[in-house]
Amino acid sequence: RPDGLFFLYGPVLDGPASADSNLRFDAALRARDPLQGVRELADLLPLAKAHGFELLSIE
């Protein structure tokens, strides 16, 4: 609906994953399911915008 809210909770990075723990977590998620993994915020924003979403805040 046009004025609805969408909340995303999950492993999202704002910049490259530099910590070994983040890289290991990403590898573990992808080993379980190739469609899972840590996502880059920069990759998600254009996809969201293309579907009519806008970023209001990051907590």
BAKOL-719193 format. One record per residue (C-alpha): residue number from 1; residue in one letter; x, z, y. Coordinates in pm, 1 decimal, always signed. Layout:
BEGIN
<site pos="NUM" code="A" c1="X" c3="Z" c2="Y"/>
...
//
This chain:
BEGIN
<site pos="1" code="R" c1="+0.0" c3="+0.0" c2="+0.0"/>
<site pos="2" code="P" c1="+136.6" c3="-82.9" c2="+346.8"/>
<site pos="3" code="D" c1="+184.6" c3="+271.7" c2="+478.9"/>
<site pos="4" code="G" c1="+290.9" c3="+424.6" c2="+148.5"/>
<site pos="5" code="L" c1="+619.6" c3="+595.2" c2="+76.3"/>
<site pos="6" code="F" c1="+864.7" c3="+517.8" c2="-201.4"/>
<site pos="7" code="F" c1="+1122.4" c3="+775.6" c2="-307.3"/>
<site pos="8" code="L" c1="+1430.1" c3="+677.6" c2="-506.4"/>
<site pos="9" code="Y" c1="+1625.2" c3="+944.6" c2="-688.1"/>
<site pos="10" code="G" c1="+1922.1" c3="+835.6" c2="-889.0"/>
<site pos="11" code="P" c1="+2292.0" c3="+767.5" c2="-893.5"/>
<site pos="12" code="V" c1="+2351.1" c3="+566.6" c2="-575.9"/>
<site pos="13" code="L" c1="+2679.6" c3="+538.9" c2="-387.1"/>
<site pos="14" code="D" c1="+2728.1" c3="+452.1" c2="-23.1"/>
<site pos="15" code="G" c1="+3066.6" c3="+284.3" c2="-60.6"/>
<site pos="16" code="P" c1="+3300.6" c3="+218.5" c2="-351.4"/>
<site pos="17" code="A" c1="+3317.6" c3="+466.7" c2="-638.7"/>
<site pos="18" code="S" c1="+3661.7" c3="+615.9" c2="-613.3"/>
<site pos="19" code="A" c1="+3626.6" c3="+941.8" c2="-804.6"/>
<site pos="20" code="D" c1="+3706.7" c3="+919.9" c2="-1174.1"/>
<site pos="21" code="S" c1="+3395.6" c3="+1124.3" c2="-1251.7"/>
<site pos="22" code="N" c1="+3173.8" c3="+862.3" c2="-1083.5"/>
<site pos="23" code="L" c1="+3341.1" c3="+581.5" c2="-1275.8"/>
<site pos="24" code="R" c1="+3303.4" c3="+769.1" c2="-1606.2"/>
<site pos="25" code="F" c1="+2938.0" c3="+846.3" c2="-1532.2"/>
<site pos="26" code="D" c1="+2872.5" c3="+477.9" c2="-1456.5"/>
<site pos="27" code="A" c1="+3046.2" c3="+372.6" c2="-1779.8"/>
<site pos="28" code="A" c1="+2843.8" c3="+625.9" c2="-1981.8"/>
<site pos="29" code="L" c1="+2514.8" c3="+503.0" c2="-1835.8"/>
<site pos="30" code="R" c1="+2601.5" c3="+136.5" c2="-1895.4"/>
<site pos="31" code="A" c1="+2715.0" c3="+209.5" c2="-2252.8"/>
<site pos="32" code="R" c1="+2371.6" c3="+357.0" c2="-2322.5"/>
<site pos="33" code="D" c1="+2187.6" c3="+69.2" c2="-2152.3"/>
<site pos="34" code="P" c1="+2353.0" c3="-223.4" c2="-1968.3"/>
<site pos="35" code="L" c1="+2065.9" c3="-223.8" c2="-1716.0"/>
<site pos="36" code="Q" c1="+2152.4" c3="+130.9" c2="-1608.7"/>
<site pos="37" code="G" c1="+2445.0" c3="+251.3" c2="-1401.2"/>
<site pos="38" code="V" c1="+2549.4" c3="+379.9" c2="-1062.2"/>
<site pos="39" code="R" c1="+2419.7" c3="+149.5" c2="-789.9"/>
<site pos="40" code="E" c1="+2564.6" c3="+60.0" c2="-451.0"/>
<site pos="41" code="L" c1="+2337.4" c3="+127.2" c2="-156.0"/>
<site pos="42" code="A" c1="+2457.7" c3="-199.2" c2="+1.8"/>
<site pos="43" code="D" c1="+2320.1" c3="-386.8" c2="-302.2"/>
<site pos="44" code="L" c1="+1985.0" c3="-207.1" c2="-299.5"/>
<site pos="45" code="L" c1="+1899.6" c3="-244.2" c2="+70.1"/>
<site pos="46" code="P" c1="+1863.0" c3="-627.3" c2="+77.3"/>
<site pos="47" code="L" c1="+1657.0" c3="-617.3" c2="-241.9"/>
<site pos="48" code="A" c1="+1427.8" c3="-351.4" c2="-97.4"/>
<site pos="49" code="K" c1="+1391.3" c3="-539.7" c2="+231.0"/>
<site pos="50" code="A" c1="+1300.7" c3="-860.3" c2="+45.4"/>
<site pos="51" code="H" c1="+1007.7" c3="-669.2" c2="-104.3"/>
<site pos="52" code="G" c1="+887.1" c3="-520.5" c2="+223.4"/>
<site pos="53" code="F" c1="+1057.5" c3="-181.4" c2="+206.9"/>
<site pos="54" code="E" c1="+1262.0" c3="-19.6" c2="+482.5"/>
<site pos="55" code="L" c1="+1507.3" c3="+267.7" c2="+466.2"/>
<site pos="56" code="L" c1="+1379.3" c3="+567.5" c2="+660.5"/>
<site pos="57" code="S" c1="+1631.4" c3="+831.3" c2="+560.6"/>
<site pos="58" code="I" c1="+1896.4" c3="+936.1" c2="+312.7"/>
<site pos="59" code="E" c1="+1898.2" c3="+1299.9" c2="+210.4"/>
//
